[in-house]
Amino acid sequence: MPVPCSAKCGKNATLKRPKTGDALCKECFFWAFEMEVHNTIVNAKLFQRGNKVAIAASGGKDSTVLAYVLKLLNERYDYGLDLFLLSVDEGITGYRDDSLQTVKQNKIDYEMPLKILSYEELYGWTMDAIVAQVGRKNNCTFCGVFRRQALDRGAALLGVDCVVTGHNADDIAETVLMNVLRGDIARLQRCTSIITAGADSIMRCKPLKYTYEKEIVMYAYFKRLVYFSTECIFAPNAYRGYARMFLKDLEKIRPSSIMDIIHSGERLSVRDGIKMPERRNCTRCGFVSSQEICKACVLLEGLNRGLPRLGIGKSNKAKLLLAATTEDRGKKKTVDF
């Protein structure tokens, strides 16, 4: 027996929203989904008229839906934004080269300028080459660190005011769980922030912060959006995968658990007297870091010296080696002068 749409539009329901349990027709689901993202943008004051905004585009479902919805809302509500697509080619054969074809199609479909940066041109390494050096256990550390900085570099080249990423509610809940399990107070405090950086660096924000992954998939499916759905070939061993499985099990029992975890993370505070890392600029590359020398530079130095595990974990060995290298460079400059 057909179920009527919960929005009382007179049509029969086509789907059940994972987030709320409401039975909706496709049109009402589209409206509810888009309004949720619009309300997130407006309530968090993510943009100002005239902002140049780069969408971090991977070709996956999250960034594809984000690009589509942001373009739609920008036109519908006259945000006055200048939108760009910004992609990073990590150099993963059989994965990123294919997904970039989807991004190039998005460029045509959404009529947005596209900028692609590669690890090879930025760092002199591809992820294929890095994995050959470090193996598959810690490769995601390198990729995550390099990717975050690559987006900053791309944003600087484009001269944008803000970079928007496709992090959804599931991603953020997983990150809260991971930081709790690792006891990472600094990241735990900022991982639920909808806006990060800003002031002296390019702002980043997450318009899909409160949007469930399942609903993003449903939206892309019913809208027939073109996206790349293959998982990264190096991802199966990632630590995040275990947090994701745990979260999915919780969601089966209690669908609101995703939002519950996010709200818990938002309300966590650090006890007075706890020293937190201060944001500064890396003395080597000049990009934002919580240390004198950023993680990207530490990892890169290790790769270039044939010590790929140098920057993995918290070790004073990396700091000492980098300090010695910096001192040597200073002496060379003095002699050359």
PyMOL commands that set and color helices and strands:
alter all, ss='L'
color gray80, all
select helices_A, chain A and resi 26-43+61-76+96-110+119-123+127-134+139-158+169-182+185-190+213-223+240-253+257-267+295-304+316-336
alter helices_A, ss='H'
color red, helices_A
select strands_A, chain A and resi 15-16+23-24+52-56+82-89+114-118+162-164+195-196+203-205+280-281+288-289
alter strands_A, ss='S'
color yellow, strands_A
deselect
rebuild
show_as cartoon
